[in-house]
């Protein structure tokens, strides 16, 4: 609904859990209109919430709100926002209308502050997952989710990326849903929010936390280049010495930096990557278990099946699609 929001309406929109705790600071007038456009806060299900905004800021003011631990996925389509998490200042929003995706881990309660500026047009959405939602989703104990687990436990960890065309389309659908009844609309918004969260979690799983702790900037860049090399498949048949030569570094330094970056050895990274590729081929192409084992670099289908189940908790036959 396209409407004008004044302070009391904003508090009502946020809801009974958070609204009473919202503080307006430096407001031009306690009765001044704040926004014109669409602004929504929705609890889609336990542990999954959505905030979306497509509005013009009518006043210059600041808001403050205490936020409980959660994993936030922010998609900015247009505009910028200057925010603070306790004392940490952050600017959200991409350049030249390209948009920006941000994953932000709030592992502890935090005071969130935001500066609104008259005349700014903001189009964004925020998908929030609670720690309980992540645990119920099977995050604990899954090797492939180690990077996500580390990210979610590191307070104020942040990862930025440029949203894919698919992600921008999903965001537009959330901002402009069809005229369904409340039940169907809730399901519509939930399905698209989960798809966005899925892509964001995949980004975290692939890239880990930025900046990489314990690494200098040039080491950080080197490991990024090594990851690009590995993910391209070009180095599938290379040994560690060849990869180190390509990276311009000795083997020991490469292994140390890679471990600090990814939380696993280079060999383990390659092993897991090939297992994931094999699983994708089983699910999407319906290839045989023998071929999947060969693609993953295993000479024995039995050994492949053992490694596969240890990694994913399922056997290759359980995930294989029959075409």
Secondary structure in CASP SS format (residue, H / E / C, confidence):
PFRMAT SS
TARGET T0000
AUTHOR 0000-0000-0000
METHOD secondary structure of the structure
MODEL  1
X C 1.00
X C 1.00
X E 1.00
X E 1.00
X E 1.00
X E 1.00
X H 1.00
X H 1.00
X H 1.00
X H 1.00
X H 1.00
X H 1.00
X H 1.00
X H 1.00
X C 1.00
X C 1.00
X C 1.00
X C 1.00
X H 1.00
X H 1.00
X H 1.00
X C 1.00
X E 1.00
X E 1.00
X E 1.00
X C 1.00
X C 1.00
X C 1.00
X C 1.00
X C 1.00
X C 1.00
X C 1.00
X E 1.00
X E 1.00
X E 1.00
X E 1.00
X E 1.00
X E 1.00
X E 1.00
X E 1.00
X E 1.00
X E 1.00
X E 1.00
X E 1.00
X E 1.00
X C 1.00
X C 1.00
X E 1.00
X E 1.00
X E 1.00
X E 1.00
X E 1.00
X E 1.00
X E 1.00
X E 1.00
X E 1.00
X E 1.00
X C 1.00
X C 1.00
X C 1.00
X E 1.00
X E 1.00
X E 1.00
X E 1.00
X E 1.00
X E 1.00
X E 1.00
X C 1.00
X C 1.00
X E 1.00
X E 1.00
X E 1.00
X E 1.00
X E 1.00
X E 1.00
X E 1.00
X E 1.00
X E 1.00
X C 1.00
X C 1.00
X E 1.00
X E 1.00
X E 1.00
X E 1.00
X E 1.00
X C 1.00
X C 1.00
X E 1.00
X E 1.00
X E 1.00
X E 1.00
X E 1.00
X C 1.00
X C 1.00
X C 1.00
X C 1.00
X C 1.00
X C 1.00
X C 1.00
X E 1.00
X E 1.00
X E 1.00
X E 1.00
X E 1.00
X E 1.00
X E 1.00
X C 1.00
X C 1.00
X C 1.00
X E 1.00
X E 1.00
X E 1.00
X E 1.00
X E 1.00
X E 1.00
X E 1.00
X C 1.00
X C 1.00
X C 1.00
X C 1.00
X E 1.00
X E 1.00
X E 1.00
X E 1.00
X E 1.00
X E 1.00
X E 1.00
X E 1.00
X E 1.00
X C 1.00
X H 1.00
X H 1.00
X H 1.00
X H 1.00
X H 1.00
X H 1.00
X C 1.00
X C 1.00
X C 1.00
X C 1.00
X C 1.00
X C 1.00
X H 1.00
X H 1.00
X H 1.00
X H 1.00
X H 1.00
X H 1.00
X H 1.00
X H 1.00
X H 1.00
X H 1.00
X H 1.00
X C 1.00
X C 1.00
X C 1.00
X C 1.00
X E 1.00
X E 1.00
X E 1.00
X E 1.00
X C 1.00
X C 1.00
X C 1.00
X H 1.00
X H 1.00
X H 1.00
X H 1.00
X H 1.00
X H 1.00
X H 1.00
X H 1.00
X H 1.00
X H 1.00
X H 1.00
X C 1.00
X C 1.00
X C 1.00
X C 1.00
X C 1.00
X C 1.00
X H 1.00
X H 1.00
X H 1.00
X H 1.00
X H 1.00
X H 1.00
X H 1.00
X H 1.00
X H 1.00
X H 1.00
X H 1.00
X H 1.00
X H 1.00
X H 1.00
X H 1.00
X H 1.00
X H 1.00
X H 1.00
X H 1.00
X H 1.00
X H 1.00
X H 1.00
X H 1.00
X H 1.00
X H 1.00
X H 1.00
X C 1.00
X C 1.00
X E 1.00
X C 1.00
X C 1.00
X C 1.00
X C 1.00
X C 1.00
X C 1.00
X H 1.00
X H 1.00
X H 1.00
X H 1.00
X H 1.00
X H 1.00
X H 1.00
X H 1.00
X H 1.00
X H 1.00
X H 1.00
X H 1.00
X H 1.00
X H 1.00
X H 1.00
X H 1.00
X C 1.00
X C 1.00
X C 1.00
X C 1.00
X C 1.00
X C 1.00
X C 1.00
X H 1.00
X H 1.00
X H 1.00
X H 1.00
X H 1.00
X H 1.00
X H 1.00
X H 1.00
X C 1.00
X C 1.00
X C 1.00
X H 1.00
X H 1.00
X H 1.00
X H 1.00
X H 1.00
X H 1.00
X H 1.00
X H 1.00
X H 1.00
X H 1.00
X H 1.00
X H 1.00
X C 1.00
X C 1.00
X C 1.00
X H 1.00
X H 1.00
X H 1.00
X H 1.00
X H 1.00
X H 1.00
X H 1.00
X H 1.00
X H 1.00
X H 1.00
X H 1.00
X H 1.00
X H 1.00
X H 1.00
X H 1.00
X H 1.00
X H 1.00
X H 1.00
X H 1.00
X C 1.00
X C 1.00
X C 1.00
X C 1.00
X H 1.00
X H 1.00
X H 1.00
X H 1.00
X H 1.00
X H 1.00
X H 1.00
X C 1.00
X C 1.00
X C 1.00
X C 1.00
X C 1.00
X H 1.00
X H 1.00
X H 1.00
X H 1.00
X H 1.00
X H 1.00
X H 1.00
X H 1.00
X H 1.00
X H 1.00
X H 1.00
X H 1.00
X C 1.00
X C 1.00
X C 1.00
X H 1.00
X H 1.00
X H 1.00
X H 1.00
X C 1.00
X C 1.00
X C 1.00
X C 1.00
END
